[in-house]
Amino acid sequence: SLRVMAALERALRAAAAELCQAAEGAAAALGAVRAALAEAGGPAALGERERALYGAFLRGLARAPPAARPEGLWQSCFLEGPPGLALGALLEALASPGPNIRLGEVVAVLEQFLQEGQISALMWDVCQQQAQAGSPELQEALLNKVVCLPDHVSNKLQGNPPPVFFPQNYFPFLGGAIIQVLQKISESLRGGLDCSISFVSHVLGKVCVQGRQKEILSVLVPHLTDLTKSDCIWQRICWRLVECVPDRWMEAVVLGFVQTAPGADVLSRLLGNLVVKNKKAQFVVTQKVLLLQYGHTTAVLQNLLGYLSLDSLRRPLLIKVLQELLETWGSSSAVKHSPPEQQQYISKAILICLSHLKEPEIESCRQGLLTSMMEGVKCHLDSNLPQIRRLGMIVAESISSKINTDGPVLKFQVKVIMKFVNSACLLPSPHSLSQDFVPCVDRAGWETAAEMVIWLLLSLANSCLYFFCSDDDLMPYDMSEDKELKTKAPVYIRDCIEGRRCKISVSVELAKILLHLEEKTCIEGFLELRQRAQVAVLTTDPIPVAKYLTSQFYALNYSLRQRMDILDVLVLAAQELSYPKSRGKTTRPGAQKPCIQPLPGSDSSKGWRRIVDERIKSKTRRFATVRGPRSQVELASGPNEFSSVAGHFFFPLIQHFDRPLTTFDLLGEDHFVLGRLVHTLATLMYLAVNTVAVTAMGKALLEFVWALRFHTDPYVRQGLLSCISSTLLSVPTECLLEDVTEELLETQSWLGGKMRGSICQRLSG
């Protein structure tokens, strides 16, 4: 062996001398080096001294003149020698080319170096050296050369390298080389030999941290998935591959595996108990991906949380993650300041965690789940965003069904609630009210209102009886002797008064029934029917019903939904009362008014009428014509019935807003209802235009705005601006200048200050 190494050393020295002199014997010298290397047993048999000599020989060969580099022979010296030394010499020549170096030739050798599998040979060589405590500095240099090879080549060739050096081609190729190295490591372990996987882990980590997880893991993960199915040695190799990644690169590697793995079971085989052994990986999995980021897909969440649930050592982390997610979900500050996308992301993570919980785990944390559910659903229902409230209801229902498997569970009527929340569209803004707004509820008489209420009550009763009775059990009622009751027509004024009083006396009772009426069976359009009935009752008997509804808005023991129902009904009824009963008479184009009809069989009228129509048409100038079958509407006028009752709708609502109740606090946590109240007052103010009470209403409304001008909720502030707009549009100018001058100047000063603050904030931003 010593003799062989001595012969190789002599051949290397002789070849170096021939290259320096550019002698004709360079070909023979290169052949001698190749023969001596083969006789020594290849690159793996070289010692430290021989490797140093071979490295110097390769650096001289890369810079030798063309005469000393016979075609085919000098490339073989790079491809057959130690791969790490060959790659270093080629990249050094590429980085600082001399007079004898041609970049095209160096790149061609590098391309051949890759195609002949020398990258996997290089990594395997380093793995063997690591087992023998190789130089860390040399390994770090080789790591940079292997990972950054496309950058080195592209920089020198000004962005036009061969296709193999494109990142989308090189890194999948590098993934295949890693699989080859892992195959050799597996064979070495099965043969009882020791080797290290650390260098391969470093290559994987550095590639992933550079953002090339997709390219390299698209090759690694499918191969490792197949190899780890039934082989425990391959599973341990895969676990060790990830565990040896340095902490500074761990996040990119773990996230790459989570995104690429086809399922939680595969991820569990590939990562093992990495989150238990490595603190950095645990932080990434349990904190960063779930609580600090929210752009990952649902599949990523399912992989991650499913991975935590598939091993007894990892399941405590699943419980910990669920508790932290619920803490964030139930934080009013997080709900208020985080974007809806992040809250949706956290909600999905909570639902996935709940699906993985087992009964003993639920039992151990049942009280904590219940507390978190109550706090979280309150924060979400307080939000002004419909999607946030919907998320709160969905998550709360899921938690309730999970912790109450035997008892009653929390159940929101999500569709009904969303329809109720979206009923804000029934409250048009002042600018939309300036158009020809058509009320959603048609004007109905007293009989229509009564029929609606009776129909609703009977429908509910019949629906309940249907489950207890069948048609066969009902006995026909004997009506043979029934007689039709006839009501005597009123003769005197007193009879008319009594009859009218009898009808009105039940208006408040009907309003009370409708306000408390609940849907206990599935009636299509129940909410709309109930609302239409309430509006019909209110428009028929406005004053007593308005007094009742406005008093109940601030009463105890009402839900927020019922309070907002009251606001909706008041606005719809005010809109209906403020418009004429007859919306217009529709006539078709060309329709003739009633006239004396000619006798049958006489066609004389048709002839002269046609002649006259043609003459009129020929001598008439038309500036606009009606095209198509559209209708022409003759607008009708009528008294504004809202004029006499506007104060009964408006003033009771504005009186007690600052008085907190036990279950209702407009200036506190019930700010959403306050926002609806502000918009309602703005609408009522606009509809009260040209009424007697409009000036007093405007003054009271401006004082109301002044009291709430510093409110933090944007929905409330938007309503305050609507109130100011409605006041300016409804109150006559002379009344504004005479009666509400002080309030108007204060409002102007406040708005000017807000505008200046907004402009300064934009300029500073």
TORKELO-873182 format. One line per field, with one value per residue (C-alpha): residue number from 1; x, y, z. Coordinates in steps of 0.05 Angstrom, whole numbers. Each point is the difference from the previous one (the first is absolute). Example, Ala and Ser with C-alpha at 12.3 -4.5 7.8 and 13.67 -1.06 7.14 Angstrom:
# residues 2
num	1_2 $
east	246_27 $
north	-90_69 $
up	156_-13 $
***
This chain:
# residues 765
num	1_2_3_4_5_6_7_8_9_10_11_12_13_14_15_16_17_18_19_20_21_22_23_24_25_26_27_28_29_30_31_32_33_34_35_36_37_38_39_40_41_42_43_44_45_46_47_48_49_50_51_52_53_54_55_56_57_58_59_60_61_62_63_64_65_66_67_68_69_70_71_72_73_74_75_76_77_78_79_80_81_82_83_84_85_86_87_88_89_90_91_92_93_94_95_96_97_98_99_100_101_102_103_104_105_106_107_108_109_110_111_112_113_114_115_116_117_118_119_120_121_122_123_124_125_126_127_128_129_130_131_132_133_134_135_136_137_138_139_140_141_142_143_144_145_146_147_148_149_150_151_152_153_154_155_156_157_158_159_160_161_162_163_164_165_166_167_168_169_170_171_172_173_174_175_176_177_178_179_180_181_182_183_184_185_186_187_188_189_190_191_192_193_194_195_196_197_198_199_200_201_202_203_204_205_206_207_208_209_210_211_212_213_214_215_216_217_218_219_220_221_222_223_224_225_226_227_228_229_230_231_232_233_234_235_236_237_238_239_240_241_242_243_244_245_246_247_248_249_250_251_252_253_254_255_256_257_258_259_260_261_262_263_264_265_266_267_268_269_270_271_272_273_274_275_276_277_278_279_280_281_282_283_284_285_286_287_288_289_290_291_292_293_294_295_296_297_298_299_300_301_302_303_304_305_306_307_308_309_310_311_312_313_314_315_316_317_318_319_320_321_322_323_324_325_326_327_328_329_330_331_332_333_334_335_336_337_338_339_340_341_342_343_344_345_346_347_348_349_350_351_352_353_354_355_356_357_358_359_360_361_362_363_364_365_366_367_368_369_370_371_372_373_374_375_376_377_378_379_380_381_382_383_384_385_386_387_388_389_390_391_392_393_394_395_396_397_398_399_400_401_402_403_404_405_406_407_408_409_410_411_412_413_414_415_416_417_418_419_420_421_422_423_424_425_426_427_428_429_430_431_432_433_434_435_436_437_438_439_440_441_442_443_444_445_446_447_448_449_450_451_452_453_454_455_456_457_458_459_460_461_462_463_464_465_466_467_468_469_470_471_472_473_474_475_476_477_478_479_480_481_482_483_484_485_486_487_488_489_490_491_492_493_494_495_496_497_498_499_500_501_502_503_504_505_506_507_508_509_510_511_512_513_514_515_516_517_518_519_520_521_522_523_524_525_526_527_528_529_530_531_532_533_534_535_536_537_538_539_540_541_542_543_544_545_546_547_548_549_550_551_552_553_554_555_556_557_558_559_560_561_562_563_564_565_566_567_568_569_570_571_572_573_574_575_576_577_578_579_580_581_582_583_584_585_586_587_588_589_590_591_592_593_594_595_596_597_598_599_600_601_602_603_604_605_606_607_608_609_610_611_612_613_614_615_616_617_618_619_620_621_622_623_624_625_626_627_628_629_630_631_632_633_634_635_636_637_638_639_640_641_642_643_644_645_646_647_648_649_650_651_652_653_654_655_656_657_658_659_660_661_662_663_664_665_666_667_668_669_670_671_672_673_674_675_676_677_678_679_680_681_682_683_684_685_686_687_688_689_690_691_692_693_694_695_696_697_698_699_700_701_702_703_704_705_706_707_708_709_710_711_712_713_714_715_716_717_718_719_720_721_722_723_724_725_726_727_728_729_730_731_732_733_734_735_736_737_738_739_740_741_742_743_744_745_746_747_748_749_750_751_752_753_754_755_756_757_758_759_760_761_762_763_764_765 $
east	0_56_33_-65_-9_72_-10_-62_38_57_-51_-35_65_23_-66_2_70_-23_-60_43_47_-56_42_-22_4_-61_-45_46_3_-75_-7_50_-41_-63_34_32_-67_-36_55_-7_-73_-34_-13_-27_68_38_29_6_68_-21_-64_39_46_-58_-35_61_5_-73_8_61_-36_-58_48_47_9_-41_61_7_-74_-12_-74_-37_60_1_-76_8_48_-56_-54_41_34_-28_-66_7_69_-23_-60_43_52_-52_-38_66_17_-70_4_67_15_70_29_-2_-70_-61_-66_-36_48_-5_-76_-1_42_-47_-60_33_18_-74_-23_48_-26_60_-45_-25_71_23_-54_14_75_-15_-46_57_49_-48_-1_76_-4_15_15_-63_28_9_-70_-30_37_-26_-70_-1_28_-52_-61_21_27_-56_15_75_-11_-56_39_60_-42_-43_-65_7_24_-14_-70_28_20_-69_-26_-64_44_60_-35_-44_64_33_-59_12_74_-20_-43_61_42_-54_-1_75_-10_-54_45_57_-43_-26_72_20_42_-4_-13_-29_-62_15_26_-62_-43_40_-10_-75_-5_39_-41_-66_20_16_-72_9_-41_-49_52_42_-56_-42_52_19_-70_-29_62_4_-75_9_65_-27_-65_25_75_19_72_-24_-47_59_42_-55_-10_75_3_-48_26_71_-23_28_-50_10_-28_-50_-61_8_10_-59_-47_23_-16_-68_-19_24_-22_-63_-30_11_19_55_24_3_44_46_9_-9_0_40_-45_14_76_13_-23_6_-45_-49_-4_-11_-55_-38_10_24_-41_-64_1_49_-17_-66_15_5_-53_-49_40_61_-40_-28_70_29_-54_-10_75_-5_-58_32_48_-10_62_-26_-73_15_24_-67_-37_48_-10_-76_3_43_-44_-62_35_14_-69_-32_43_-41_63_19_-71_0_69_17_-24_-60_45_42_-62_-27_67_0_-73_18_58_-46_-51_55_28_-69_-8_62_-18_-17_-52_49_35_-67_-19_66_-8_-76_-6_56_-33_-67_32_37_-63_-40_54_14_-71_-14_60_-21_-73_21_36_-30_23_-51_54_31_-66_-13_69_-16_-66_30_59_-45_-49_58_29_-68_-15_68_-5_-75_-8_-58_-34_-27_48_7_-36_-2_-49_57_-40_-55_50_38_-65_-15_69_-4_-67_42_-10_-72_29_22_52_-22_27_-40_-62_4_-20_-69_6_-54_-15_9_-67_-63_-51_-51_-64_-22_-32_65_39_-51_-1_76_2_-56_34_66_-32_-42_59_41_-57_-16_73_4_-65_23_49_-53_-61_-17_-57_-35_-8_-36_-76_-41_-34_-75_-14_-71_-34_52_-26_38_12_-13_30_-48_24_15_-55_25_68_7_-6_57_43_-12_15_64_21_-12_48_54_-1_33_56_50_-18_13_67_18_-17_40_61_3_-21_53_9_-9_-13_28_-42_31_11_-22_42_-24_-73_7_34_-54_-54_35_6_-73_-21_44_-22_-73_3_65_-1_-17_41_60_-4_0_57_45_-11_17_65_30_-38_31_1_4_52_42_-37_-67_27_26_-66_-34_47_-13_-75_1_41_-43_-64_27_19_-69_-36_43_-22_-68_-46_-8_69_-24_-47_31_-22_25_28_-54_-58_-62_-44_-73_-43_-67_6_-26_-57_18_15_17_72_-4_31_61_15_-3_35_58_5_0_52_46_-6_14_60_29_-4_22_73_19_62_-6_-38_-18_32_-23_-58_21_-55_-11_-14_-44_26_-52_5_-27_10_62_-32_67_-4_-48_34_74_13_-30_50_60_3_-11_59_48_-17_30_60_49_-35_32_-44_18_-2_7_54_1_62_36_4_-64_31_-26_-72_21_24_-67_-36_41_-15_-74_-2_33_-52_-58_29_3_-71_-25_15_-53_-32_-16_48_59_37_-6_21_61_22_-7_36_60_5_-2_57_41_-6_27_50_60_-28_53_-44_3_-71_-26_41_-26_-71_17_20_-66_-37_34_-15_-74_-6_29_-46_-64_2_-14_60_-31_-17_72_27_-50_-17_61_56_42_-7_16_64_23_-12_38_59_2_-3_54_45_-12_17_65_20_-13_41_59_-3_3_57_41_-14 $
north	0_48_-18_15_67_18_-16_44_56_-4_0_62_38_-19_20_67_13_-17_46_58_-8_-15_-56_-51_-55_27_-54_-55_33_4_-72_-19_37_-36_-68_14_23_-63_-44_36_-18_64_66_-33_-30_65_27_72_9_-31_41_64_-19_-20_66_40_-43_14_76_0_-42_49_57_-38_24_-35_-39_-33_-21_-55_-6_-53_-16_62_-3_-72_24_44_-54_-57_38_19_36_53_20_-1_44_49_5_11_53_36_1_25_55_28_-20_10_5_-75_-12_-4_7_-44_-58_7_2_-61_-39_22_-23_-67_-2_4_-50_-54_3_34_43_-62_-27_66_-3_-73_16_55_-46_-50_55_25_-68_7_72_38_74_43_58_-43_-29_71_21_-62_14_69_-26_-55_43_63_-33_28_70_-6_-24_49_60_-16_-16_62_-38_-49_-65_-70_-25_-47_60_31_-1_-36_-55_0_-7_-60_-31_15_-34_-62_2_3_-62_-36_21_-24_-66_-8_20_-52_-54_22_-4_-68_-23_23_59_70_63_69_32_70_28_-23_34_64_-3_-10_57_50_-15_8_65_29_-12_-63_-47_-16_-21_-45_-29_-16_-55_-17_-8_-50_-45_4_-14_-65_-20_12_-39_-65_10_23_15_48_33_12_27_48_23_10_38_53_0_18_63_61_42_60_-41_-43_43_-3_-76_-16_46_-30_-71_22_33_-58_-62_-31_-13_1_-73_10_62_-40_-53_53_45_-49_35_59_51_-35_-2_67_65_39_-49_1_76_-1_-53_23_75_31_-38_3_66_46_-19_-10_-9_-76_-45_-44_-61_27_9_-71_-28_38_-13_-71_-11_23_-47_-64_-15_-2_43_54_2_46_50_-6_18_58_25_-3_40_54_3_8_53_40_-14_26_62_63_37_-53_-1_75_11_-63_-6_-46_-47_-14_-12_-48_-36_-7_-23_-55_-22_-4_-43_-47_-6_-16_-56_-34_3_-65_-7_-4_63_36_-20_27_69_6_59_37_-11_25_63_14_-12_51_53_-11_0_64_35_-24_19_69_11_43_-47_-54_-50_6_-12_-60_-29_10_-38_-57_-11_6_-51_-48_8_-9_-63_-28_13_-16_-67_-22_65_61_36_71_11_64_9_25_11_36_42_19_21_41_32_15_34_63_9_19_63_41_54_73_5_-60_28_60_-46_-29_-52_-54_-29_-75_-6_17_44_-46_14_-23_-63_-21_8_-41_-55_-4_-8_-52_-38_-2_-23_-53_-25_-10_-35_-45_-19_-22_-39_-36_-41_-23_-10_-28_18_-66_20_64_-2_46_57_5_67_-16_51_55_67_57_57_69_62_59_59_62_53_53_32_-33_-69_18_23_-64_-44_37_-3_-75_-10_45_-29_-64_33_1_-72_-22_38_-34_-69_11_27_-62_-50_-54_-49_-69_-35_7_53_27_75_4_61_38_-17_21_66_16_-12_46_54_-8_8_60_37_-13_26_39_38_-54_-53_47_18_-74_-19_58_-14_-73_17_22_-50_-59_-72_11_-31_42_-31_24_70_3_-28_60_48_-34_2_74_19_-41_28_71_-10_-26_56_54_-21_7_-60_-2_-9_16_-22_-42_8_-35_40_15_-18_41_33_-23_28_-12_-64_0_-45_-71_-7_73_9_75_17_-43_36_72_-17_-32_61_49_-41_-1_76_14_-48_33_71_-16_8_-51_9_-68_-62_-59_-63_-69_-21_44_31_74_15_58_20_13_50_-4_23_-21_-43_-3_75_-5_-60_13_22_-64_-40_44_31_-62_-34_57_11_-58_-22_18_-40_-69_-58_-67_-36_58_53_41_40_-63_-68_6_50_-37_15_72_4_-27_51_58_-21_-7_70_27_-34_25_70_-2_-25_56_53_55_-21_45_-35_-2_59_-29_-67_30_37_-63_-41_48_-2_-76_1_47_-48_-59_37_-36_-71_-51_-45_19_-25_49_58_-15_5_66_28_-25_36_65_-9_-15_61_46_-30_1_63_65_46_58_-46_-25_70_25_-58_-47_49_-21_-74_11_39_-53_-54_40_9_-74_-22_50_-27_-72_20_34_-59_-48_42_5_-75_-14_48_-29_-71 $
up	0_16_-66_-38_35_-14_-74_-1_33_-51_-57_27_8_-70_-30_36_-29_-71_6_23_-59_-50_-26_-51_52_37_-30_26_68_5_-20_54_53_-21_3_68_28_-24_29_67_4_-23_35_63_16_0_64_21_-33_-65_-2_8_-57_-44_14_-21_-63_-19_11_-45_-52_-3_-16_-46_-72_-53_-25_68_3_-50_-17_41_44_43_12_25_54_29_-7_29_58_68_-17_53_-25_-72_14_39_-55_-54_38_17_-74_-16_52_-22_-71_-27_-70_-11_28_-44_37_-49_12_76_-2_-46_50_57_-40_-12_74_17_-53_24_72_31_46_36_2_32_54_15_5_51_39_6_20_54_31_5_26_-64_-4_15_-41_-61_8_5_-63_-37_25_-30_-66_-6_19_-37_-63_-45_25_-14_-71_-16_26_-44_-62_11_9_-58_31_-27_19_53_41_0_73_-21_-29_46_67_-20_-26_68_34_-41_20_73_-9_-29_60_48_-36_13_72_7_-29_45_63_-20_-9_69_-24_29_-41_11_-30_25_-66_-37_53_-9_-75_9_51_-42_-62_38_33_-69_-19_-42_44_-55_-50_45_42_-61_-12_71_32_-50_4_76_5_-37_35_70_-7_30_13_70_-21_-54_51_47_-58_-18_72_7_-66_28_71_-23_-36_37_38_-45_-58_38_-14_-75_0_47_-38_-66_25_28_-66_-44_39_-28_68_75_4_-51_37_64_-34_-29_61_58_67_-25_36_66_-10_-33_33_-64_-38_58_-3_-75_4_62_-4_-64_-52_41_38_-37_-72_-35_-74_1_-32_37_-23_36_64_-6_-11_59_51_-23_9_73_13_-27_58_75_11_-46_23_60_-51_-36_65_12_-71_8_65_-32_-61_43_41_-63_-27_64_5_-13_-20_-51_-29_-6_-29_-40_-73_-15_-40_62_43_-52_0_76_-1_-50_43_61_-37_-24_71_26_-50_27_74_36_55_59_-25_-7_70_28_-33_-4_47_-36_-67_27_28_-64_-41_41_-4_-73_-25_38_-33_-69_6_22_-67_-54_-55_-20_-18_69_35_-45_18_74_-6_-40_48_61_-28_-13_70_31_-39_20_75_6_-34_44_18_-37_-46_-22_-66_-40_-57_-43_-63_38_39_-62_-34_61_1_-74_11_9_-74_17_31_-61_7_-8_-70_-22_33_-46_-57_-11_55_-4_69_9_35_-39_34_33_36_69_-28_-34_65_39_-52_2_75_0_-56_37_65_-34_-40_62_36_-59_-9_72_-2_-63_40_50_-43_-68_-46_17_73_-14_7_-46_38_-7_-35_-25_45_-6_-24_-32_47_-29_29_5_-39_43_-2_49_10_68_-33_-48_58_40_-60_-14_73_2_-58_27_69_-24_-40_57_18_-71_0_66_-27_-64_38_44_-54_-11_-56_31_-66_-70_-34_-63_4_73_17_-60_14_72_-19_-52_52_50_-52_-19_73_10_-63_16_71_4_66_52_-35_-9_74_18_-46_19_75_-9_-35_67_42_38_-22_-74_-46_-47_-58_26_11_-71_-24_31_-36_-67_9_19_-62_-48_28_-3_-73_-16_37_-33_-71_-32_4_-76_-30_-70_-55_-54_-72_-62_-58_-51_46_-14_52_5_-56_-36_-40_-73_-21_-22_-73_-10_-24_-14_67_-14_-65_24_66_-38_-47_58_39_-60_-11_73_-1_-63_29_71_23_52_43_35_-16_44_-27_17_44_60_42_10_73_18_68_53_56_70_72_39_54_38_13_59_33_-12_71_29_-42_13_69_44_-36_14_74_38_-41_56_55_7_19_31_-66_-49_-4_-64_20_21_-31_-42_-48_-60_22_12_-72_-25_45_-29_-71_18_28_-63_-43_42_-3_-75_-6_44_-52_-4_66_59_47_-47_32_71_-26_-35_63_43_-52_-3_76_-5_-51_43_59_-41_-44_31_-5_-20_-43_-75_-12_52_-28_-69_27_33_-68_-28_56_-17_-74_15_44_-53_-53_41_43_-39_-8_38_59_1_3_52_47_-2_-14_61_-14_-73_15_49_-51_-53_47_17_-73_-19_55_-24_-71_21_43_-58_-48_48_12_-75_-10_57_-26 $
***
